[in-house]
Amino acid sequence: MNLLSAAIIINAILLTTIIILERKRPEKTIAWLLLIVIFPPLGLILYLNYSPTKN
């Protein structure tokens, strides 16, 4: 396992935990999780830019 693979796996695990703990509507949670699992780097960028919990 190289460094990039490890970073993607850690990214997916951390974002999954954060998204589940936010207590959003279930359909939004599932949509974010699918995006992160299918496209991890893109999912991270989109989540950081478009997450409804931004201040």
mmCIF file of the N, C-alpha and C atoms, coordinates in Angstrom:
data_MODEL
# 
_entry.id   MODEL 
# 
loop_
_atom_site.group_PDB 
_atom_site.id 
_atom_site.type_symbol 
_atom_site.label_atom_id 
_atom_site.label_alt_id 
_atom_site.label_comp_id 
_atom_site.label_asym_id 
_atom_site.label_entity_id 
_atom_site.label_seq_id 
_atom_site.pdbx_PDB_ins_code 
_atom_site.Cartn_x 
_atom_site.Cartn_y 
_atom_site.Cartn_z 
_atom_site.occupancy 
_atom_site.B_iso_or_equiv 
_atom_site.pdbx_formal_charge 
_atom_site.auth_seq_id 
_atom_site.auth_comp_id 
_atom_site.auth_asym_id 
_atom_site.auth_atom_id 
_atom_site.pdbx_PDB_model_num 
ATOM 1   N N  . MET A 1 1  ? 0.859   -1.173 0.000  1.00 0.00 ? 1  MET A N  1 
ATOM 2   C CA . MET A 1 1  ? 0.000   0.000  0.000  1.00 0.00 ? 1  MET A CA 1 
ATOM 3   C C  . MET A 1 1  ? 0.902   1.231  0.000  1.00 0.00 ? 1  MET A C  1 
ATOM 4   N N  . ASN A 1 2  ? 0.676   2.100  -0.949 1.00 0.00 ? 2  ASN A N  1 
ATOM 5   C CA . ASN A 1 2  ? 1.502   3.297  -0.993 1.00 0.00 ? 2  ASN A CA 1 
ATOM 6   C C  . ASN A 1 2  ? 0.844   4.420  -0.194 1.00 0.00 ? 2  ASN A C  1 
ATOM 7   N N  . LEU A 1 3  ? 1.503   5.529  -0.126 1.00 0.00 ? 3  LEU A N  1 
ATOM 8   C CA . LEU A 1 3  ? 1.058   6.660  0.686  1.00 0.00 ? 3  LEU A CA 1 
ATOM 9   C C  . LEU A 1 3  ? -0.265  7.243  0.199  1.00 0.00 ? 3  LEU A C  1 
ATOM 10  N N  . LEU A 1 4  ? -0.442  7.325  -1.113 1.00 0.00 ? 4  LEU A N  1 
ATOM 11  C CA . LEU A 1 4  ? -1.694  7.867  -1.662 1.00 0.00 ? 4  LEU A CA 1 
ATOM 12  C C  . LEU A 1 4  ? -2.880  6.982  -1.308 1.00 0.00 ? 4  LEU A C  1 
ATOM 13  N N  . SER A 1 5  ? -2.723  5.692  -1.406 1.00 0.00 ? 5  SER A N  1 
ATOM 14  C CA . SER A 1 5  ? -3.807  4.768  -1.053 1.00 0.00 ? 5  SER A CA 1 
ATOM 15  C C  . SER A 1 5  ? -4.164  4.894  0.419  1.00 0.00 ? 5  SER A C  1 
ATOM 16  N N  . ALA A 1 6  ? -3.165  4.989  1.259  1.00 0.00 ? 6  ALA A N  1 
ATOM 17  C CA . ALA A 1 6  ? -3.417  5.142  2.695  1.00 0.00 ? 6  ALA A CA 1 
ATOM 18  C C  . ALA A 1 6  ? -4.129  6.455  2.984  1.00 0.00 ? 6  ALA A C  1 
ATOM 19  N N  . ALA A 1 7  ? -3.743  7.526  2.308  1.00 0.00 ? 7  ALA A N  1 
ATOM 20  C CA . ALA A 1 7  ? -4.388  8.824  2.514  1.00 0.00 ? 7  ALA A CA 1 
ATOM 21  C C  . ALA A 1 7  ? -5.849  8.784  2.074  1.00 0.00 ? 7  ALA A C  1 
ATOM 22  N N  . ILE A 1 8  ? -6.141  8.122  0.978  1.00 0.00 ? 8  ILE A N  1 
ATOM 23  C CA . ILE A 1 8  ? -7.521  8.020  0.493  1.00 0.00 ? 8  ILE A CA 1 
ATOM 24  C C  . ILE A 1 8  ? -8.368  7.204  1.461  1.00 0.00 ? 8  ILE A C  1 
ATOM 25  N N  . ILE A 1 9  ? -7.826  6.132  1.989  1.00 0.00 ? 9  ILE A N  1 
ATOM 26  C CA . ILE A 1 9  ? -8.569  5.301  2.939  1.00 0.00 ? 9  ILE A CA 1 
ATOM 27  C C  . ILE A 1 9  ? -8.835  6.067  4.228  1.00 0.00 ? 9  ILE A C  1 
ATOM 28  N N  . ILE A 1 10 ? -7.835  6.752  4.746  1.00 0.00 ? 10 ILE A N  1 
ATOM 29  C CA . ILE A 1 10 ? -8.011  7.547  5.964  1.00 0.00 ? 10 ILE A CA 1 
ATOM 30  C C  . ILE A 1 10 ? -9.019  8.663  5.726  1.00 0.00 ? 10 ILE A C  1 
ATOM 31  N N  . ASN A 1 11 ? -8.938  9.312  4.585  1.00 0.00 ? 11 ASN A N  1 
ATOM 32  C CA . ASN A 1 11 ? -9.883  10.362 4.212  1.00 0.00 ? 11 ASN A CA 1 
ATOM 33  C C  . ASN A 1 11 ? -11.307 9.819  4.219  1.00 0.00 ? 11 ASN A C  1 
ATOM 34  N N  . ALA A 1 12 ? -11.532 8.694  3.593  1.00 0.00 ? 12 ALA A N  1 
ATOM 35  C CA . ALA A 1 12 ? -12.877 8.116  3.521  1.00 0.00 ? 12 ALA A CA 1 
ATOM 36  C C  . ALA A 1 12 ? -13.405 7.752  4.905  1.00 0.00 ? 12 ALA A C  1 
ATOM 37  N N  . ILE A 1 13 ? -12.554 7.187  5.743  1.00 0.00 ? 13 ILE A N  1 
ATOM 38  C CA . ILE A 1 13 ? -12.982 6.799  7.093  1.00 0.00 ? 13 ILE A CA 1 
ATOM 39  C C  . ILE A 1 13 ? -13.332 8.024  7.929  1.00 0.00 ? 13 ILE A C  1 
ATOM 40  N N  . LEU A 1 14 ? -12.491 9.035  7.900  1.00 0.00 ? 14 LEU A N  1 
ATOM 41  C CA . LEU A 1 14 ? -12.756 10.233 8.692  1.00 0.00 ? 14 LEU A CA 1 
ATOM 42  C C  . LEU A 1 14 ? -14.005 10.974 8.212  1.00 0.00 ? 14 LEU A C  1 
ATOM 43  N N  . LEU A 1 15 ? -14.141 11.162 6.914  1.00 0.00 ? 15 LEU A N  1 
ATOM 44  C CA . LEU A 1 15 ? -15.324 11.856 6.404  1.00 0.00 ? 15 LEU A CA 1 
ATOM 45  C C  . LEU A 1 15 ? -16.602 11.058 6.648  1.00 0.00 ? 15 LEU A C  1 
ATOM 46  N N  . THR A 1 16 ? -16.525 9.754  6.549  1.00 0.00 ? 16 THR A N  1 
ATOM 47  C CA . THR A 1 16 ? -17.691 8.929  6.838  1.00 0.00 ? 16 THR A CA 1 
ATOM 48  C C  . THR A 1 16 ? -18.135 9.120  8.281  1.00 0.00 ? 16 THR A C  1 
ATOM 49  N N  . THR A 1 17 ? -17.193 9.118  9.196  1.00 0.00 ? 17 THR A N  1 
ATOM 50  C CA . THR A 1 17 ? -17.515 9.330  10.611 1.00 0.00 ? 17 THR A CA 1 
ATOM 51  C C  . THR A 1 17 ? -18.128 10.700 10.836 1.00 0.00 ? 17 THR A C  1 
ATOM 52  N N  . ILE A 1 18 ? -17.541 11.725 10.255 1.00 0.00 ? 18 ILE A N  1 
ATOM 53  C CA . ILE A 1 18 ? -18.053 13.088 10.423 1.00 0.00 ? 18 ILE A CA 1 
ATOM 54  C C  . ILE A 1 18 ? -19.463 13.207 9.854  1.00 0.00 ? 18 ILE A C  1 
ATOM 55  N N  . ILE A 1 19 ? -19.693 12.677 8.685  1.00 0.00 ? 19 ILE A N  1 
ATOM 56  C CA . ILE A 1 19 ? -21.000 12.795 8.033  1.00 0.00 ? 19 ILE A CA 1 
ATOM 57  C C  . ILE A 1 19 ? -22.075 12.056 8.831  1.00 0.00 ? 19 ILE A C  1 
ATOM 58  N N  . ILE A 1 20 ? -21.757 10.895 9.339  1.00 0.00 ? 20 ILE A N  1 
ATOM 59  C CA . ILE A 1 20 ? -22.739 10.144 10.118 1.00 0.00 ? 20 ILE A CA 1 
ATOM 60  C C  . ILE A 1 20 ? -23.063 10.869 11.424 1.00 0.00 ? 20 ILE A C  1 
ATOM 61  N N  . LEU A 1 21 ? -22.085 11.477 12.046 1.00 0.00 ? 21 LEU A N  1 
ATOM 62  C CA . LEU A 1 21 ? -22.311 12.167 13.317 1.00 0.00 ? 21 LEU A CA 1 
ATOM 63  C C  . LEU A 1 21 ? -23.032 13.505 13.166 1.00 0.00 ? 21 LEU A C  1 
ATOM 64  N N  . GLU A 1 22 ? -23.114 14.054 11.970 1.00 0.00 ? 22 GLU A N  1 
ATOM 65  C CA . GLU A 1 22 ? -23.776 15.345 11.762 1.00 0.00 ? 22 GLU A CA 1 
ATOM 66  C C  . GLU A 1 22 ? -25.296 15.263 11.888 1.00 0.00 ? 22 GLU A C  1 
ATOM 67  N N  . ARG A 1 23 ? -25.861 14.090 11.804 1.00 0.00 ? 23 ARG A N  1 
ATOM 68  C CA . ARG A 1 23 ? -27.305 13.873 11.937 1.00 0.00 ? 23 ARG A CA 1 
ATOM 69  C C  . ARG A 1 23 ? -28.124 14.665 10.920 1.00 0.00 ? 23 ARG A C  1 
ATOM 70  N N  . LYS A 1 24 ? -27.758 14.527 9.679  1.00 0.00 ? 24 LYS A N  1 
ATOM 71  C CA . LYS A 1 24 ? -28.529 15.118 8.587  1.00 0.00 ? 24 LYS A CA 1 
ATOM 72  C C  . LYS A 1 24 ? -29.677 14.181 8.225  1.00 0.00 ? 24 LYS A C  1 
ATOM 73  N N  . ARG A 1 25 ? -30.438 14.597 7.248  1.00 0.00 ? 25 ARG A N  1 
ATOM 74  C CA . ARG A 1 25 ? -31.470 13.704 6.733  1.00 0.00 ? 25 ARG A CA 1 
ATOM 75  C C  . ARG A 1 25 ? -30.787 12.482 6.124  1.00 0.00 ? 25 ARG A C  1 
ATOM 76  N N  . PRO A 1 26 ? -31.386 11.307 6.279  1.00 0.00 ? 26 PRO A N  1 
ATOM 77  C CA . PRO A 1 26 ? -30.732 10.071 5.804  1.00 0.00 ? 26 PRO A CA 1 
ATOM 78  C C  . PRO A 1 26 ? -30.360 10.081 4.325  1.00 0.00 ? 26 PRO A C  1 
ATOM 79  N N  . GLU A 1 27 ? -31.215 10.661 3.474  1.00 0.00 ? 27 GLU A N  1 
ATOM 80  C CA . GLU A 1 27 ? -30.896 10.650 2.040  1.00 0.00 ? 27 GLU A CA 1 
ATOM 81  C C  . GLU A 1 27 ? -29.687 11.518 1.724  1.00 0.00 ? 27 GLU A C  1 
ATOM 82  N N  . LYS A 1 28 ? -29.499 12.612 2.457  1.00 0.00 ? 28 LYS A N  1 
ATOM 83  C CA . LYS A 1 28 ? -28.306 13.441 2.249  1.00 0.00 ? 28 LYS A CA 1 
ATOM 84  C C  . LYS A 1 28 ? -27.063 12.731 2.761  1.00 0.00 ? 28 LYS A C  1 
ATOM 85  N N  . THR A 1 29 ? -27.188 12.054 3.885  1.00 0.00 ? 29 THR A N  1 
ATOM 86  C CA . THR A 1 29 ? -26.055 11.309 4.426  1.00 0.00 ? 29 THR A CA 1 
ATOM 87  C C  . THR A 1 29 ? -25.610 10.232 3.450  1.00 0.00 ? 29 THR A C  1 
ATOM 88  N N  . ILE A 1 30 ? -26.547 9.477  2.912  1.00 0.00 ? 30 ILE A N  1 
ATOM 89  C CA . ILE A 1 30 ? -26.214 8.411  1.966  1.00 0.00 ? 30 ILE A CA 1 
ATOM 90  C C  . ILE A 1 30 ? -25.599 8.984  0.692  1.00 0.00 ? 30 ILE A C  1 
ATOM 91  N N  . ALA A 1 31 ? -26.117 10.108 0.222  1.00 0.00 ? 31 ALA A N  1 
ATOM 92  C CA . ALA A 1 31 ? -25.557 10.723 -0.985 1.00 0.00 ? 31 ALA A CA 1 
ATOM 93  C C  . ALA A 1 31 ? -24.099 11.140 -0.774 1.00 0.00 ? 31 ALA A C  1 
ATOM 94  N N  . TRP A 1 32 ? -23.806 11.788 0.352  1.00 0.00 ? 32 TRP A N  1 
ATOM 95  C CA . TRP A 1 32 ? -22.419 12.188 0.634  1.00 0.00 ? 32 TRP A CA 1 
ATOM 96  C C  . TRP A 1 32 ? -21.518 10.965 0.775  1.00 0.00 ? 32 TRP A C  1 
ATOM 97  N N  . LEU A 1 33 ? -22.005 9.930  1.458  1.00 0.00 ? 33 LEU A N  1 
ATOM 98  C CA . LEU A 1 33 ? -21.191 8.728  1.643  1.00 0.00 ? 33 LEU A CA 1 
ATOM 99  C C  . LEU A 1 33 ? -20.888 8.047  0.307  1.00 0.00 ? 33 LEU A C  1 
ATOM 100 N N  . LEU A 1 34 ? -21.876 7.970  -0.567 1.00 0.00 ? 34 LEU A N  1 
ATOM 101 C CA . LEU A 1 34 ? -21.636 7.375  -1.888 1.00 0.00 ? 34 LEU A CA 1 
ATOM 102 C C  . LEU A 1 34 ? -20.605 8.172  -2.678 1.00 0.00 ? 34 LEU A C  1 
ATOM 103 N N  . LEU A 1 35 ? -20.722 9.483  -2.618 1.00 0.00 ? 35 LEU A N  1 
ATOM 104 C CA . LEU A 1 35 ? -19.760 10.325 -3.325 1.00 0.00 ? 35 LEU A CA 1 
ATOM 105 C C  . LEU A 1 35 ? -18.347 10.104 -2.800 1.00 0.00 ? 35 LEU A C  1 
ATOM 106 N N  . ILE A 1 36 ? -18.210 10.008 -1.498 1.00 0.00 ? 36 ILE A N  1 
ATOM 107 C CA . ILE A 1 36 ? -16.884 9.830  -0.903 1.00 0.00 ? 36 ILE A CA 1 
ATOM 108 C C  . ILE A 1 36 ? -16.324 8.440  -1.184 1.00 0.00 ? 36 ILE A C  1 
ATOM 109 N N  . VAL A 1 37 ? -17.174 7.426  -1.175 1.00 0.00 ? 37 VAL A N  1 
ATOM 110 C CA . VAL A 1 37 ? -16.692 6.065  -1.436 1.00 0.00 ? 37 VAL A CA 1 
ATOM 111 C C  . VAL A 1 37 ? -16.327 5.882  -2.905 1.00 0.00 ? 37 VAL A C  1 
ATOM 112 N N  . ILE A 1 38 ? -17.130 6.447  -3.808 1.00 0.00 ? 38 ILE A N  1 
ATOM 113 C CA . ILE A 1 38 ? -16.880 6.251  -5.242 1.00 0.00 ? 38 ILE A CA 1 
ATOM 114 C C  . ILE A 1 38 ? -15.751 7.144  -5.756 1.00 0.00 ? 38 ILE A C  1 
ATOM 115 N N  . PHE A 1 39 ? -15.710 8.401  -5.328 1.00 0.00 ? 39 PHE A N  1 
ATOM 116 C CA . PHE A 1 39 ? -14.693 9.361  -5.771 1.00 0.00 ? 39 PHE A CA 1 
ATOM 117 C C  . PHE A 1 39 ? -14.043 10.032 -4.556 1.00 0.00 ? 39 PHE A C  1 
ATOM 118 N N  . PRO A 1 40 ? -13.159 9.347  -3.838 1.00 0.00 ? 40 PRO A N  1 
ATOM 119 C CA . PRO A 1 40 ? -12.632 9.900  -2.584 1.00 0.00 ? 40 PRO A CA 1 
ATOM 120 C C  . PRO A 1 40 ? -12.012 11.304 -2.693 1.00 0.00 ? 40 PRO A C  1 
ATOM 121 N N  . PRO A 1 41 ? -11.083 11.584 -3.588 1.00 0.00 ? 41 PRO A N  1 
ATOM 122 C CA . PRO A 1 41 ? -10.507 12.940 -3.610 1.00 0.00 ? 41 PRO A CA 1 
ATOM 123 C C  . PRO A 1 41 ? -11.540 13.996 -4.010 1.00 0.00 ? 41 PRO A C  1 
ATOM 124 N N  . LEU A 1 42 ? -12.351 13.697 -5.009 1.00 0.00 ? 42 LEU A N  1 
ATOM 125 C CA . LEU A 1 42 ? -13.383 14.632 -5.434 1.00 0.00 ? 42 LEU A CA 1 
ATOM 126 C C  . LEU A 1 42 ? -14.433 14.809 -4.343 1.00 0.00 ? 42 LEU A C  1 
ATOM 127 N N  . GLY A 1 43 ? -14.782 13.728 -3.674 1.00 0.00 ? 43 GLY A N  1 
ATOM 128 C CA . GLY A 1 43 ? -15.754 13.802 -2.586 1.00 0.00 ? 43 GLY A CA 1 
ATOM 129 C C  . GLY A 1 43 ? -15.286 14.705 -1.462 1.00 0.00 ? 43 GLY A C  1 
ATOM 130 N N  . LEU A 1 44 ? -14.014 14.645 -1.126 1.00 0.00 ? 44 LEU A N  1 
ATOM 131 C CA . LEU A 1 44 ? -13.453 15.517 -0.088 1.00 0.00 ? 44 LEU A CA 1 
ATOM 132 C C  . LEU A 1 44 ? -13.560 16.976 -0.503 1.00 0.00 ? 44 LEU A C  1 
ATOM 133 N N  . ILE A 1 45 ? -13.173 17.284 -1.717 1.00 0.00 ? 45 ILE A N  1 
ATOM 134 C CA . ILE A 1 45 ? -13.208 18.670 -2.194 1.00 0.00 ? 45 ILE A CA 1 
ATOM 135 C C  . ILE A 1 45 ? -14.639 19.192 -2.211 1.00 0.00 ? 45 ILE A C  1 
ATOM 136 N N  . LEU A 1 46 ? -15.563 18.406 -2.736 1.00 0.00 ? 46 LEU A N  1 
ATOM 137 C CA . LEU A 1 46 ? -16.962 18.836 -2.791 1.00 0.00 ? 46 LEU A CA 1 
ATOM 138 C C  . LEU A 1 46 ? -17.557 18.982 -1.396 1.00 0.00 ? 46 LEU A C  1 
ATOM 139 N N  . TYR A 1 47 ? -17.234 18.063 -0.513 1.00 0.00 ? 47 TYR A N  1 
ATOM 140 C CA . TYR A 1 47 ? -17.772 18.147 0.846  1.00 0.00 ? 47 TYR A CA 1 
ATOM 141 C C  . TYR A 1 47 ? -17.272 19.403 1.555  1.00 0.00 ? 47 TYR A C  1 
ATOM 142 N N  . LEU A 1 48 ? -16.010 19.700 1.412  1.00 0.00 ? 48 LEU A N  1 
ATOM 143 C CA . LEU A 1 48 ? -15.459 20.894 2.067  1.00 0.00 ? 48 LEU A CA 1 
ATOM 144 C C  . LEU A 1 48 ? -16.044 22.178 1.491  1.00 0.00 ? 48 LEU A C  1 
ATOM 145 N N  . ASN A 1 49 ? -16.383 22.183 0.210  1.00 0.00 ? 49 ASN A N  1 
ATOM 146 C CA . ASN A 1 49 ? -16.931 23.381 -0.423 1.00 0.00 ? 49 ASN A CA 1 
ATOM 147 C C  . ASN A 1 49 ? -18.439 23.534 -0.281 1.00 0.00 ? 49 ASN A C  1 
ATOM 148 N N  . TYR A 1 50 ? -19.173 22.431 -0.277 1.00 0.00 ? 50 TYR A N  1 
ATOM 149 C CA . TYR A 1 50 ? -20.631 22.497 -0.342 1.00 0.00 ? 50 TYR A CA 1 
ATOM 150 C C  . TYR A 1 50 ? -21.348 21.923 0.860  1.00 0.00 ? 50 TYR A C  1 
ATOM 151 N N  . SER A 1 51 ? -20.633 21.565 1.899  1.00 0.00 ? 51 SER A N  1 
ATOM 152 C CA . SER A 1 51 ? -21.287 21.036 3.087  1.00 0.00 ? 51 SER A CA 1 
ATOM 153 C C  . SER A 1 51 ? -22.197 22.093 3.700  1.00 0.00 ? 51 SER A C  1 
ATOM 154 N N  . PRO A 1 52 ? -23.423 21.714 4.045  1.00 0.00 ? 52 PRO A N  1 
ATOM 155 C CA . PRO A 1 52 ? -24.364 22.692 4.604  1.00 0.00 ? 52 PRO A CA 1 
ATOM 156 C C  . PRO A 1 52 ? -23.988 23.170 6.005  1.00 0.00 ? 52 PRO A C  1 
ATOM 157 N N  . THR A 1 53 ? -23.004 22.566 6.634  1.00 0.00 ? 53 THR A N  1 
ATOM 158 C CA . THR A 1 53 ? -22.617 22.967 7.979  1.00 0.00 ? 53 THR A CA 1 
ATOM 159 C C  . THR A 1 53 ? -21.482 23.989 7.985  1.00 0.00 ? 53 THR A C  1 
ATOM 160 N N  . LYS A 1 54 ? -21.170 24.554 6.814  1.00 0.00 ? 54 LYS A N  1 
ATOM 161 C CA . LYS A 1 54 ? -20.117 25.577 6.751  1.00 0.00 ? 54 LYS A CA 1 
ATOM 162 C C  . LYS A 1 54 ? -20.542 26.810 7.524  1.00 0.00 ? 54 LYS A C  1 
ATOM 163 N N  . ASN A 1 55 ? -19.590 27.440 8.164  1.00 0.00 ? 55 ASN A N  1 
ATOM 164 C CA . ASN A 1 55 ? -19.870 28.691 8.901  1.00 0.00 ? 55 ASN A CA 1 
ATOM 165 C C  . ASN A 1 55 ? -19.436 29.890 8.100  1.00 0.00 ? 55 ASN A C  1 
# 
